[in-house]
Amino acid sequence: MKANHTKNLLAESLIRLMSKAPLDSISVTDIANDCDLNRHTFYYHFKDKQDLVCWIFDRDITEHQKMPPLDGSSLDKDAFFVRDIIQYMYSNKVFYINALNSTAQNSLQDHLFKHIRAFREVQIESVLNGRVIDDVCRDFIADYFSNAMSGFIVRWSKDGMRDQSKIFFPGFKNVAYRCMQFLLDNYIEDQAL
């Protein structure tokens, strides 16, 4: 319990500091000093400030959304999952614009990709519905759609996270799922020939 309290103190310090300065100009010492802790305490809980940023993202996304169950019965589950992330980031846009504009190693950009890719892997299984494909194809499709969405979110943050309601064009909610379904169906059909 005390560990989470300390992590939350460090998180709130970083959020406070990032409201005034870019992440890349904030040091671990700045974060620790802001909440009256020392650097050793910081490093006991986190590898670096990027690790803390990713922990904040995970903590807050877990509190605000759950990955929807995928059973193939709804084409729009992907859109709701992505919209939830975007709405959450938009409601905390000062922090997330700042965090996503850092290109340091192990940045939130990398972490966001991994988060979206985990969802894509579950989604691919839903589309396959028991059918089997090789790992190369599975990885390519998961990477392709994950890169597209995470890249889209990063670009949106670099443009100042304008109104999130304008991010999705009419009919978007089914596009990614249908494209993935089309690619997988065609790949399986081609392999059967």
SULRAHU-V893636 format. One line per field, one symbol per residue. ss: DSSP state (~ for helix, > for strand, _ for the rest). psi: psi as a letter, one per 20 degrees, with the letter a starting at -180 (. if undefined). burial: 1 if it has 16 or more other ideal C-beta (glycine too) atoms within 10 Angstrom, else 0. A space follows every 50 residues. Layout:
ss->???
psi->???
burial->???
//
This chain:
ss->_~~~~~~~~~~~~~~~~~____~~~__~~~~~~~____~~~~~~~___~~ ~~~~~~~~~~~~~~____________~~~~~~~~~~~~~~~_~~~~~~~~ _______~~~~~~~~~~~~~~~~~~~~~______~~~~~~~~~~~~~~~~ ~~~~~~~~_____~~~_____~~~~~~~~~~~~~~~~~~~~~_
psi->ghghggghggghgggghiiiqqgijprhgggghhklrrhhggihhqgahh hgghggggghhhhiqqpqpojiipijhggggghgggggghilhgghgggi ipjrqkrhggggghghhhghgghghgghliqprqhggggggggghggggh hggggghhjjlroiijgpqpjhhiggghggggggghggghhi.
burial->00000110111011101100001001010011011010000100110011 01111110011000000101000100111011111101110110111111 11000011101110111011001101110000000001001100110011 0011011000100100100000100110011011001000000
//
